[in-house]
Amino acid sequence: MTFLDRGEAGRLLAERLEFMRGKPLVVLGLPRGGVVVASEVAVALEAPLDVLVVRKLGVPFQPELGMGAIGEDGVRILNDDVVQATGVTDAEIAAVETRERVELERRARCYRGERPRAALEGRTAVVVDDGIATGSTARAACQVARARGAARVVLAVPVAPPGWQARIGNDADEFVSLATPDIFFAIGQYYVEFSDTSDEEVVRCLERAARQASSLTEQDRQRRPGSDDPLSHDEEVVVEAGAIRLGGHLTVPEHAIGLVMFAHGSGSSRHSQRNRYVAGVLHRAAIGTLLFDLLTEAEERDRWNVFDVGLLAGRLVAATEWVRAEPAVAGLPVGYFGASTGAAAALWAAAELGPDVTAVVSRGGRPDLAGARLAEVTAPTLFIVGGSDDVVLELNQQAASNLRCENRLVVVAGATHLFEEPGTLQTASEAARDWFKSRFLRSHHRLG
């Protein structure tokens, strides 16, 4: 994936982070280039933007090689491997740090001016840069955010090298990257335009975000599903599936018209960025969501369980019985959203529950794995497949022909199996939203 410039990278990154809209968060950009990316994210998510000033510590005789990084509040990160390989002394490190701290403090004053630092206590800090190279700067930034009281730290970048999460370790709670190419030399190789960002441009980005923040009234914020409105639910839950307890996250907007339960695919979990993106689109249509793990951590270690569609479907059925007893969603029509093998589980469970399931959506799914249960499905079913996902497209076409219920196949042009191409996940999410919304409203009409 190649980005036209940092602005485009920020807009695409905002699409991936759409599931966070309405949450209590602050977007933190790393100067200079990272602020340009972060400003697009903040504007799209209608979130406050602040600058998080960090400085790379370059090896004295090879400044482009980072041996560590420093941040505000006295944070310092050293890359022990680089320090040992280059033989840099403690005195040399101290001299570089002293020089870089002067520049760090100058930039902080220049960028913020008289504005106070954004409050992070109890909020999610979304740390954004234009890419990850060694990871030292990003680690320092995450530590600064944590030290300032962030309840959760999400590190989000357009591009990063393989294994980048391991370089950051526990300094971030969640990682988002649009591209992780196998061959990685430098961040700039993934941008058509990657010129230096000036201090003036950083200030303009911060001022732009500040103007937007001031234009959002408190009433506007309260109207957004998933905001601090006490009548909406947004909480971690424990889903009881018989004797098994599974981690989940339940979100119910005010005046919800239905609830969608997510059945994730192989190798995924309730933290799936794609499913959370879809959930965010559903929330804005007054549709509640339950994202939960179909397997325990111990069960996931056995790869056979991941592809045991009967087991996964049984968990989905049990979770449906559990959720119907939850006061926050009592009486709401229920739908299933499944991806990959999770789509087969969703169709299997829908066949078992019959009219208790109002609608099913399969995104890039393997409905063929539901086997003979396909013919028993009565819930209106939407198949969403990438136009460039040839094998799965054929499997979905065959599955649709085996269904006896209302169904439709939507092909998203240019999309591959994971819908990573710009705009394709949004298209798929909006198709799912429209399918669920129309079927939920139809269900309410029948009941009325």
N, C-alpha and C positions, 0 to 999 in steps of 0.2 A: 504494500500500500504506500503510495506517495501522496503527500499533501501539497496543495498549491502554495500555501503559506501558513503562518501560525493562526491566522484568523479562521481559515477553513478547518484546520485541525481542531480548534476550540469548538467550533459549531458541531463537528462530528462527535467530539468527545461529549458534548452536552447531550446529544441524542442518546448515547450509551448510558448517561447518568440521569436520564429522565425520571427513573423510578425514585429518585431522591427529592423530586420537586415537592414542596410543601413541608418537608421535614425541617427540624431546627438545625440548620447547618450554616457554616461560613466557608466560603471559597477563599483559599489562600494561594496567591500566585508567587512563584519564585522569580525574582528579577534576574535578568531583565525579560528575556523572551517568554518565560513562563507566565508572566502577568498578562501578555497579549492573549495567550490561550485561555487563561483563567477568566479574563474579562468576558469572553464569549460564553463560557460556562455559567458564570454568575448571572449574566443578563438573561440567558435562556431559562435558567432555573428560578429566576427572580429571588436570588439569594445575595446577601451582603458579600462584598469583596474586600479583602485586605491584602497587603503585601507581607510576605514572610521573608525577611532579608537573611540570606545565608551567603557565605563566600567559600569558594574552593581554596584549599591549601595546596599550592603547586610545589612540586619538587624544585628546590632552588636552581638547579642547573638544567631542569627540563620542566618549565612552568606549566605546560599543557598537560602534564601527567599529574593527576590528583593523588596526593598522599593523605587527604582527609578534607574536612570542611568544618566551618564554624558557623554558629547562628546566634541570634539574639539570646539574652538571658544567660550568656556564658557557656553555651553548649559547644562542645568540640568533639569531633569524630575523627579517629585516625584509622587508616587502612594499614594494618600491621604488615601485611604482605608486601605492600609497596615500600614502606619504611625500611623493612629488612632488606629487600632486594636492592634498594638504592643506597643504603648505608647512611641515610640522613641522620644527623645527630640531634639530640634534644635541644641544643642551643640553636641549631638551624631551624628547627620546627618552631621554636619560640619566636625567632626573628620574623619568620613568615607570618605567624599568627598575629603578632603585634601590628605589622603593616596592614594585614587584611582587616583587622578590627577597626582601624581608622576609617577604611573605605566602607566597611559595613555600617558604621554609625553615621557616616556622611549620607549614604544612600537612604537609610531609614528616615533621617530628617528631611531629605529632599523629596521623598515619595509621599510621606504622610503629611508633612507640613504641620498644621495645628490640629489635624484630626487625631483623636485617640485611637489606640489599637482596638480592633474589633474584639468584643468579649467572646471567649470560647468556652467558658465554664458550662458544662452540661450539654454542649452542642457537638455535632459532628463536624470535624475539620476536614475539608476536602482539599488536600495539598496537590497543586497542579504545577507541572513544569512542561516545557516543550519536548522533553524526552529524557530518558535515563541512559547514562553512559556507565560510569563506575558505580553510581548509587550513593556515594559519600554525601553529596549535597542534599539529596532527597532524604537520606537518613537523618541528617542534622535538622532538616526542616520538620520532619515528623516528630523528632524529639522536642523541638521547640513548641510545637502545637500541643504535645502531651503535657509539657511542663506548664503551659498556660491554662490547663484545666479541661482540655477537650475530652469529652466522654468517649469519642470514637475517632479514629484517624483513618481516612481513606486516601490512598495515594493514587492519583489518576494522571496518566500521560498518554500522548498519542502513539509513542513508539518506545520500545525498550528491548534490550537484548535477551536471549534465552536465559532462563534461570534468574531473572532480575528479582523475583520475589525473595529468593534466598539471600540475596545481598542486603535486602532491607530488614529481613527477619521480623522480629516482634515489634519493631518500631512503628509499623502500620498494622491496622486490623483488617484492611481489605485493599485489594490491588485491582486496578483497572488499566488496561492498555489496549488500544485499538489494533496495534500490530506488534508482533514479536517475531521478527524475521530470523531465520536460522543463520544467515550471513549478516553480521552487524559490525560495521567499522566505526561509524560516527552518526550522530543524530542528524546532521545536516544532509546526509545522503538520501533522506526520506522526505525532503522538502524541495520543491522547485525553487522557491525563493526563501533564503535563510540568512538574510543580511542581519547585521547587528541591530539590536533594539536600543534606542536612545532613552535617556532619562526622561526627556520630554514626552515620549510616547507612553512610557510607564505611567506618568502622572495623568495623561489624558485618559488612559484606560480606567484608572482609579476614579477620576472625576466623573466619567461616564456612568460607572456603576453606582456612584454615590447619588447622582441625579435620579437614576431609576429607583433606588431605595427610598428616596424622599418622596417620589411620586406614588409609591404604593401605600395607600391608606390602610389603617388597621382594619377597616371594613373589608377591603379587598383581601387581606390575608385571612380573615375569618371565613370568607366564602370559599376558599380553596379547600377541597377535600384533603384530609390528612394534615390539616393545620392544627393549631392548638385548641380548636373547638372542643369543649368537653363532651359534646354529643357524638363525636366520632371516636372510633377505637383504633388504636395502632399499637399493638403490644406483642411481645414474645409469649408464646403459649406452649403447653405440653399437650400433644395430641395423644389420647389414649386409644390404642388399637388392640382391644383385648387386654392381654397382660403386658403388651409392649408399649413403651412410652417413647414418643417421637417429638423432636424439636420442631417448632413451627412459628410462623409469624402471621397474625390475623390483623387485617386492616378493613375497617368498615366505615365508609363515608356516611355523613348524615343523609338521611332519606334514601338509603341504599335500595336499589330495585332488585338486587340478586347477589349471589355469592359464587365466585369461581374458585374451584379448588385446583391447584396445580400438581400435575404428575410429571416430575422432571425425568429427563432421560438418563441413560447410562453415564456414569462419571460426573454427574451434576448433583446439586443439592438445593436446599431452600435459599441458599445465597447466590444462586445463578443470576448473573447480571442481566442476561437476556430475559429471563422470566420476570425479574423485578422491573425491567423496562416495560414489559407488557402489562404488568400489574399497575404501574403508574398511569398508563393510558386508560385502563379500566376504571381506576379510582376517579378520574376526572369525568367519567360518564356515570358516576354514582353507583358503581359496581364494587362490592367488597371482594377481598381475595384472602385465600388461605394458602400460603406457601409452606410446605412442611416436608420433612425427610421421610421417604418411604421405607428406609432401612435404618437400623441402628449403626453406630460406627463399627461395632464388631461384625455385623452382618455384611457391611460394605467391603470388608477385607476379603471376603469370599466372592470372587468375581462371578460365580455361577448365580448368586442371588440377584446381581444387577440385571441379569437377563431372564430371570424367572418371572415371566409375565403374570402367571397365576398368583404367585406370592404378592407381587406388587399390586395387582388388582384387588386382592383380598385386603390389603392394607388400606387401599383407597375406599373400599366399601365400609370398613370399620371406622375410618376417619370421618366418613359422611354421617354415620350414625352418631359419632361423638359430636360433630359440629352442629347437628340439628338440635342438640340439647343446650347449646350455648345461647344464653339470653340475648347477646348482641346481634345474633343472626336468626333468631327463632322465626320461623314462618317464611323466610326468604327462599325463593326458588334457587336450586343449586345447579351449576354447570361445571364441566371438567375441561381443563386446558392441558393437553399432553404434548410433549416434545420427544422425538426419537422413540425409544422403547416405552417411555411414559405414555405416548399416544395409544399404544396397544393396551396398556394397563387401563387407561381411561375408557376405551371402548369396551373392554372386557367387563369392567365394573358397571358401565352403563347398561350393558346387556343383562347383568344380574339384577340391577335395581329397577329396571324398566321405567315406568312413568315418574319415579322419584328423581330422575335426572332430566333437567329441562333442555340442555343443549351440550354439545361436545365440539371442541375445536382441536384439531391436530395440526401442529406446526413442524414441518420437516419430519413427520412421524413415520413409524414403521407399523402401520395398521395391519399389515399382513401377519404380524406376530400374534394377533388376537385370534387367528385361525377361524374355526367354525363359529365362534361367538359373534363374529361380525353380522351374521344373518339374524341375530337375536336383538340387535340394537334398535331401539325405538326412538331415541332422542335425535332431534335434528343435528346433523353432523357437518361441519365445515372442514375440508382438507386444505391446508395452505402449504404449498411446495415451491421451492426455488426453481426458476426456469432453467438454471444451469445444473440442477441436481438430478441428472438424467435417470439414474437407477431408482432413486426414491420416487421420482415423479411417476415412473411406470408402475411401481408398487402401489402408489396411491390411486392411480387410475383403475387398477384392477380391484382394489378394495372398495372403491366407490361403486363399481358395478355389482359388487356382492351385497351391498346394503339394500335393505327393503324399506328404509325410512327416508325421510326428507334429507337430502344431502347436496353439497355443492363443492366443487374443486376450484380453488383460486391459485393461479400460477403467478408468482412474483418475478417479473422479468429481471434477468441479470443476477438473481440471488443464487448462492450456492447453499450447501446444507445448513450452515450455521447463520445465514443471513447477516454476514459481516460487511457486506458491501454497503456504501453510503445510501441511506434512505430505505433500504429493503426491510429492515426490522420494523421501522415505523409503518410502512405499508402493511406488513403482516399484522402488526398490533392493531391497526385501525380496522382491518377486516375482521379480526377476532372481536373487537369491541362492538362493531355493528351487528355481528351475528348474535352475540350474547344479549345485547340490548334489545333487539327486536323480539327475541324469544322470551326474555324475561318479561317484557311489557305485554306480550301476548298471553303469558301465563297469568299475569295480574288481571288482565281483561277477562279471562275465563273464570277466575275465582270471583271477580266482582260481579 
